[in-house]
């Protein structure tokens, strides 16, 4: 970039108070130097402590830029040197997401965790008494959040067949009376398809899991490794829809936790033990699990 362009940027930055926010800086700089063609060679080593990209990230030299584009690069790599902030500044030309509260989950994370899915966590379409069950709502997904660790972790949610089946012992029919087409076998266990569990899972399950950060979570067992959350099942199915799950730290990948939904079904009412069980925040159980506590 020519000397005039560097001088103009330096003059504007020098006029900005060192306590100014990134937004203030964006307003002053972008309001002062509007887009017009300039040439930048990216050879800016004469600037005070510039934060340049790594050599393999630099674009070809003698590229034509607009000042707006140039300033976005300038802000990303150099502003910290002038405003004395001990971090890289954000690119001023890009809209920035609103700050998330600690423990807030982002349910829109692209799924990049196929290695965490076992065959028993994949469900085909099922034919049940002339009806086709679409189980895609039980596909694995990931939440990204910072449970007060100082960095974000991915929470991979995996469901089991217990969300739409019940045990053979729970069936009102004798085992020999259950039609073979109503038996679900995932090569781990054999269970009976449950219309009620399937309908409730479609109605509640993914949404409840994605909202765990805002829900009441209680301990489901004395070992403090199993948890549950409950929801009123509504007039169509009186009682409480209870979702039981556990969380483990993934040993194969850093900054990843695995949340297994062990089962989800309707209860007439919570047992005395479950109703009186201790409570824990979602962010707290994630943080303790990640830290091995």
C-alpha positions, 0 to 999 in steps of 0.5 A: 500500500502506498505511503499515503494510505498507511499514513491515513490509517495511522492518523485515524488510529492515533485519534482513537482513545485506547479504551475504545471498543471494537464497535467504536473503532469500526465506526470511526475507521469505516466512517472516515475511509470509505471504499475506493481502490488502493493497492496493497503489497501486504509488506507492512513490516514497518508498522508498529508490531503488526499482526500479519497472517502466517505466510501460507495464509497470505494472499498474492502480493500487489493485489487490488483491494478496496480500503474497506477490505484493507481495513478489515485485514488491518483490524484483524492483524494490527489493531491490538498493537495500537489499542493495547488489547492483548488479543486479536481484534475481530474483523470489522467488515464481518458481522459478529455473533452476539455474545453467548451467556456461559452455558448457553448451547448452540444447537445449529452446529454442523455435525462432524462426529460420525466417528462417535456413532455406533451401529446401535445409534442408527435407526432404519425406517420401521413398519409397525401394524401398517404404519411406517415409522420415520426415526430421523428425529433420533439421528445424532446431533451436536450442541456446542457450548462453554460450560464455564471451562473457558472454551467451547466443547461439542456435546454429541447427543446419541439416542438408543432404541429404548426411546421407541421400544420397551422390554419384553418383560414389560409387554402385557403379552406373553413372549410367545404371543408377540409377533416377530415383526414387532420385535426390534433387534439391534444385535445388542438386545431384543425389545418390543416396538412401542407406539406410545414411546415412538409418538412421545419421542417425536413430540418431545425428545429432540426439543427437550434435549436441546433445551437441557440448559434451561431445564430442571435436571435431577440425579437418576441414580445414587452413583451421580452418573445418570440424570433425568429431566421430566415434562408433562406428557399432556392430556393425550397421555396423562403422566410425566414424560421422563428422559434418562441420560448419561454424559461421558468424556470422549477419549478419542477427541479433545473437547468432546462429550458424549450424551447418551439418551438411555431411555425416554418414556411416560410414567404415571408419576415420578417415584418418591426417590426420583421426585426428591432427587438432587438437582444439577445444572446442565453446564455444571454436570458437563464441566465436572464430567469433562474435568473427570470429577 
